[in-house]
Amino acid sequence: MKYRDGIFATLALALTSVALAAVVYTDAYSQAAKAEASGVRALTEAASGATLASADQQVQTGQAG
């Protein structure tokens, strides 16, 4: 019984790893990761107060965000 559980756990881990690798290599995952990274950046800037200064600077220089 112990061996069967070990074999089942090993197979489950291997299949999960393959499924995760397949998801990571998709375009949708890449887009979601980019969106999350920009969201985290925006949240960090807002928490530090840099968003207002950055927006003011962009308005003064005529750059779009």
HUBELLIN-V868142 format. One record per helix or strand. SS is the DSSP state (2 for helix, 1 for strand). FROM is the first residue (numbers start at 1). TO is the last residue. If there is no record, write none. Layout:
{{SS,FROM,TO} {SS,FROM,TO}}
This chain:
{{2,2,24} {2,27,48} {2,50,61}}
